[in-house]
Amino acid sequence: MLELTDGEPTPRGSVERRAAETAAATQVLGLAWRDNLGLPNRSLQADLVARRGLAEVFRLTRPGVILAPYWEDAHPDHVAASRLVDDARFWSKLTRTDMAGDPFWPPRLYHYFSIHLRIHPRPSFVFDISDHIDTKMRAIDCYESQVIEGRSTEFPTLLDDIRDRSRYWGWTIGQSYGEPLISREEIGVGAFEAIC
């Protein structure tokens, strides 16, 4: 997992606290690898320096799937991150460059939906996360300074909202919980059973 920024400054966090929260969430998720590109939070730009840095990560790690924020969002950093991922994905395949790593085109790019813009997303597919909802919620809960402190404790809390959205998307596919994702590209399926 790669983050673009450290998420600071925030109203109740600090660089040290966010790092501790990230370490706790990493453990909950059981991630083998997690890094941070160190780009500026609140002023993220899809500029050439950021594009190169992210493209090099793609070339070196060779991900089969990239998850990035949806390109339409009220949060400017999320919009910039979406654009940056698109641009870096293209650059990662370039030849005749001094970028680290061999040329590589990440085969799949899916966008997830944030909660900053009140729209009804039209996902390309909904992934069944029923077996993983508790892990998802425990990982989010690790970011106490961002999702718990300073927020209403009255029902529904932010954590209730997140779980309820997952419950809604699960309902749309006949499962307990789901995660909607969208792709600008067509999604190939190799067996009929994959869509049943």
Buried (B, 14 or more C-beta within 10 A) or exposed (E): BBBBBBBBEBEEBEEEBBBBBBEBBBEBBEEEEEEBBEBEBEEBBBEEEBBBBBBBBBBEBBBEEBBBBBBBBEBEBBBBBBBBBBBBBBBBBEEEBEBEBEBBEBEBBBBBBBEBBEEEBEBBBBBBBBEBBEEBBBBBBBBBBBBBEEEEEEEEBBBEEBBEBBBEBBEEBEBBBBBBBBEEEEEEEEEEEEEE
